[in-house]
Amino acid sequence: MEQKLRMTHQREIILAELKKNTSHPTADELYEKVKKKLPRISLATVYRNLEILSAAGMIRKLEISGRQKRFDWELTEHNHIYCVQCHRVDNIELEKKNLQPVQSTQRKGYEISGCRIEFYGLCPKCKNIEKKQGVKKMACNPTVLSDKQREVLEALANSTEPCGSKDIAGATSLEPKQISCQVTALKKKGYVASPVRCKYEITPEGKDALN
């Protein structure tokens, strides 16, 4: 979509940091980089500007394996490969001649406008860690939950929609500041996602961790 967009200083910094990162960062991850140059910027501002840049066609918004949205500055057509352990996302190049066209009899009445292929597995770093440790779980991403983390996950599991920190506080014995710390740790484990700005929901992996 072509759209005239005023490039503010904030947007220039966000774009510059996004271009430095080849692993397709989430808004939260990009925020940690941007705030080093813009200490007063908020996470909500980073979210909002990423959505604006995406709507203007200047960056791509990715939804990999139903997880938290990631962002990509590369606009040319390409596919992605996803690490199931650390959640890194990289580009993968495929030759179009190797892709078979979908026949009209296979389309089930759909009018196809595009194609996205997603691969998944272990990235080189996680593969090496797993090989050295001889276990399937990374030491930096244990499945063991603290009591506080379990409280947060249980509150999210019992909610039918994404929750803010105050919502979680009302359903647990934790203060909002404590919840922020626990949510950050749970997001790194892949147990919590943030589909809506400043709101959170439990992932399938989070539900498994409660069992």
C-alpha positions as CSV (number, residue, x, y, z in Angstrom):
1,M,0.0,0.0,0.0
2,E,1.4,3.3,-1.0
3,Q,0.9,6.0,1.6
4,K,2.6,9.3,2.4
5,L,4.1,9.0,5.8
6,R,5.9,11.7,7.8
7,M,9.2,10.2,9.0
8,T,9.6,11.4,12.6
9,H,12.8,11.0,14.5
10,Q,11.2,8.2,16.5
11,R,10.3,6.3,13.3
12,E,13.7,6.8,11.8
13,I,15.4,5.3,14.9
14,I,12.9,2.4,15.0
15,L,13.5,1.6,11.3
16,A,17.3,1.9,11.8
17,E,17.3,-0.5,14.7
18,L,15.0,-2.9,12.9
19,K,17.4,-3.0,9.9
20,K,20.3,-3.9,12.3
21,N,18.4,-7.0,13.5
22,T,18.2,-9.9,11.2
23,S,16.2,-12.2,13.5
24,H,12.8,-10.4,12.9
25,P,12.3,-9.0,16.4
26,T,9.1,-8.6,18.3
27,A,8.0,-5.1,19.4
28,D,9.2,-5.8,22.9
29,E,12.7,-6.9,21.7
30,L,12.9,-3.9,19.4
31,Y,11.8,-1.6,22.3
32,E,14.8,-2.7,24.4
33,K,17.1,-1.6,21.5
34,V,15.3,1.7,20.7
35,K,15.1,2.9,24.3
36,K,18.9,3.0,24.5
37,K,18.8,5.9,22.0
38,L,15.4,7.2,23.1
39,P,15.2,6.7,26.9
40,R,11.9,8.4,27.2
41,I,10.1,6.3,24.5
42,S,7.4,3.9,25.7
43,L,6.6,0.4,24.6
44,A,3.2,1.6,23.5
45,T,4.8,4.2,21.2
46,V,7.1,1.5,19.6
47,Y,4.0,-0.7,19.1
48,R,2.1,2.1,17.5
49,N,4.8,3.2,15.2
50,L,5.5,-0.3,14.0
51,E,1.9,-0.7,13.2
52,I,1.9,2.6,11.3
53,L,5.1,1.6,9.3
54,S,3.6,-1.8,8.5
55,A,0.3,-0.2,7.3
56,A,2.3,2.2,5.1
57,G,4.1,-0.8,3.5
58,M,7.5,0.2,4.8
59,I,8.0,-2.9,6.9
60,R,6.4,-6.4,7.1
61,K,4.4,-7.7,10.1
62,L,4.9,-11.4,10.6
63,E,2.8,-13.8,12.5
64,I,5.0,-16.9,12.9
65,S,3.4,-20.1,14.2
66,G,0.6,-18.0,15.9
67,R,3.1,-16.4,18.2
68,Q,3.7,-12.8,19.1
69,K,4.0,-10.6,16.0
70,R,7.4,-10.0,14.6
71,F,8.6,-7.3,12.2
72,D,10.8,-7.5,9.1
73,W,12.3,-4.6,7.2
74,E,13.0,-6.8,4.1
75,L,10.1,-6.2,1.6
76,T,11.1,-8.6,-1.2
77,E,9.3,-11.9,-1.4
78,H,10.9,-14.5,0.9
79,N,10.0,-17.2,3.4
80,H,11.1,-17.9,6.9
81,I,12.5,-20.6,9.2
82,Y,11.7,-20.6,12.9
83,C,13.5,-22.0,15.9
84,V,11.1,-23.9,18.2
85,Q,13.6,-23.5,21.1
86,C,14.6,-19.8,21.3
87,H,11.9,-18.6,18.8
88,R,14.5,-16.9,16.5
89,V,13.2,-16.3,12.9
90,D,15.5,-16.2,9.9
91,N,14.9,-15.7,6.2
92,I,15.2,-18.8,3.9
93,E,15.5,-18.6,0.2
94,L,13.6,-20.9,-2.1
95,E,13.8,-21.2,-5.8
96,K,10.4,-20.5,-7.3
97,K,10.9,-23.1,-10.0
98,N,10.8,-25.8,-7.2
99,L,7.4,-24.7,-6.1
100,Q,4.5,-26.5,-7.8
101,P,1.5,-24.3,-8.8
102,V,-1.9,-25.1,-7.1
103,Q,-4.2,-26.5,-9.7
104,S,-7.7,-25.0,-10.0
105,T,-9.2,-28.4,-8.8
106,Q,-7.2,-28.1,-5.6
107,R,-8.2,-24.5,-4.7
108,K,-11.6,-25.4,-3.2
109,G,-13.1,-22.3,-4.7
110,Y,-10.4,-19.9,-3.3
111,E,-8.8,-17.1,-5.3
112,I,-5.2,-17.3,-4.3
113,S,-3.4,-14.0,-3.8
114,G,-0.1,-15.2,-2.3
115,C,1.9,-18.0,-0.7
116,R,3.8,-18.2,2.6
117,I,6.0,-21.2,3.5
118,E,7.2,-21.6,7.0
119,F,9.9,-24.1,8.2
120,Y,10.7,-24.9,11.8
121,G,13.4,-26.7,13.7
122,L,16.5,-25.9,15.8
123,C,18.8,-23.0,15.0
124,P,22.6,-23.7,15.0
125,K,23.0,-22.1,18.5
126,C,20.3,-24.2,20.1
127,K,21.4,-27.3,18.3
128,N,24.9,-26.9,19.7
129,I,23.6,-26.3,23.2
130,E,21.4,-29.3,23.1
131,K,24.2,-31.5,21.8
132,K,26.6,-30.4,24.5
133,Q,24.1,-30.8,27.3
134,G,22.7,-34.1,26.0
135,V,19.1,-32.9,26.8
136,K,16.2,-31.6,24.9
137,K,15.5,-28.6,27.1
138,M,17.8,-25.6,27.0
139,A,19.2,-24.6,30.4
140,C,18.3,-21.0,29.8
141,N,14.7,-22.0,29.1
142,P,13.6,-24.4,31.9
143,T,10.1,-25.7,32.1
144,V,10.1,-25.4,35.9
145,L,7.8,-22.6,37.1
146,S,8.2,-20.5,40.2
147,D,5.1,-20.0,42.3
148,K,4.6,-16.4,41.0
149,Q,4.9,-17.5,37.4
150,R,2.4,-20.3,38.0
151,E,0.0,-17.7,39.5
152,V,0.3,-15.5,36.4
153,L,-0.2,-18.4,33.9
154,E,-3.2,-19.7,35.8
155,A,-4.8,-16.3,35.7
156,L,-4.3,-16.1,32.0
157,A,-5.5,-19.6,31.4
158,N,-8.7,-18.8,33.2
159,S,-9.4,-15.7,31.1
160,T,-11.2,-15.8,27.8
161,E,-9.4,-12.7,26.5
162,P,-6.0,-11.0,26.7
163,C,-5.3,-9.4,30.2
164,G,-3.5,-6.3,31.3
165,S,-1.3,-6.2,34.4
166,K,-4.1,-4.8,36.5
167,D,-6.4,-7.7,35.4
168,I,-3.8,-10.2,36.4
169,A,-3.2,-8.5,39.7
170,G,-6.9,-8.7,40.5
171,A,-6.8,-12.5,39.9
172,T,-3.5,-13.2,41.8
173,S,-1.7,-12.2,45.1
174,L,0.9,-10.2,43.1
175,E,1.4,-6.5,42.7
176,P,1.4,-5.0,39.2
177,K,5.2,-4.4,39.4
178,Q,5.8,-8.0,40.3
179,I,3.6,-9.1,37.4
180,S,5.6,-7.1,34.9
181,C,8.7,-9.0,35.9
182,Q,7.0,-12.4,35.8
183,V,5.4,-11.7,32.4
184,T,8.8,-10.7,30.9
185,A,10.3,-14.0,32.1
186,L,7.3,-16.1,30.8
187,K,7.5,-14.4,27.4
188,K,11.1,-15.4,27.1
189,K,10.1,-19.0,27.7
190,G,7.4,-18.7,25.1
191,Y,4.6,-19.3,27.7
192,V,3.0,-15.9,27.3
193,A,2.3,-13.8,24.1
194,S,1.1,-10.2,23.7
195,P,-1.4,-10.1,20.8
196,V,-2.7,-6.7,21.9
197,R,-0.6,-3.8,23.1
198,C,0.1,-4.1,26.9
199,K,-2.2,-7.1,27.2
200,Y,-1.2,-10.8,27.5
201,E,-2.4,-14.3,26.9
202,I,-1.2,-17.8,27.6
203,T,0.3,-19.8,24.7
204,P,-0.2,-23.5,24.1
205,E,3.3,-24.1,25.5
206,G,2.2,-22.2,28.6
207,K,-0.8,-24.4,29.1
208,D,1.4,-27.5,28.7
209,A,3.7,-26.1,31.4
210,L,0.8,-25.8,33.9
211,N,0.1,-29.6,33.5
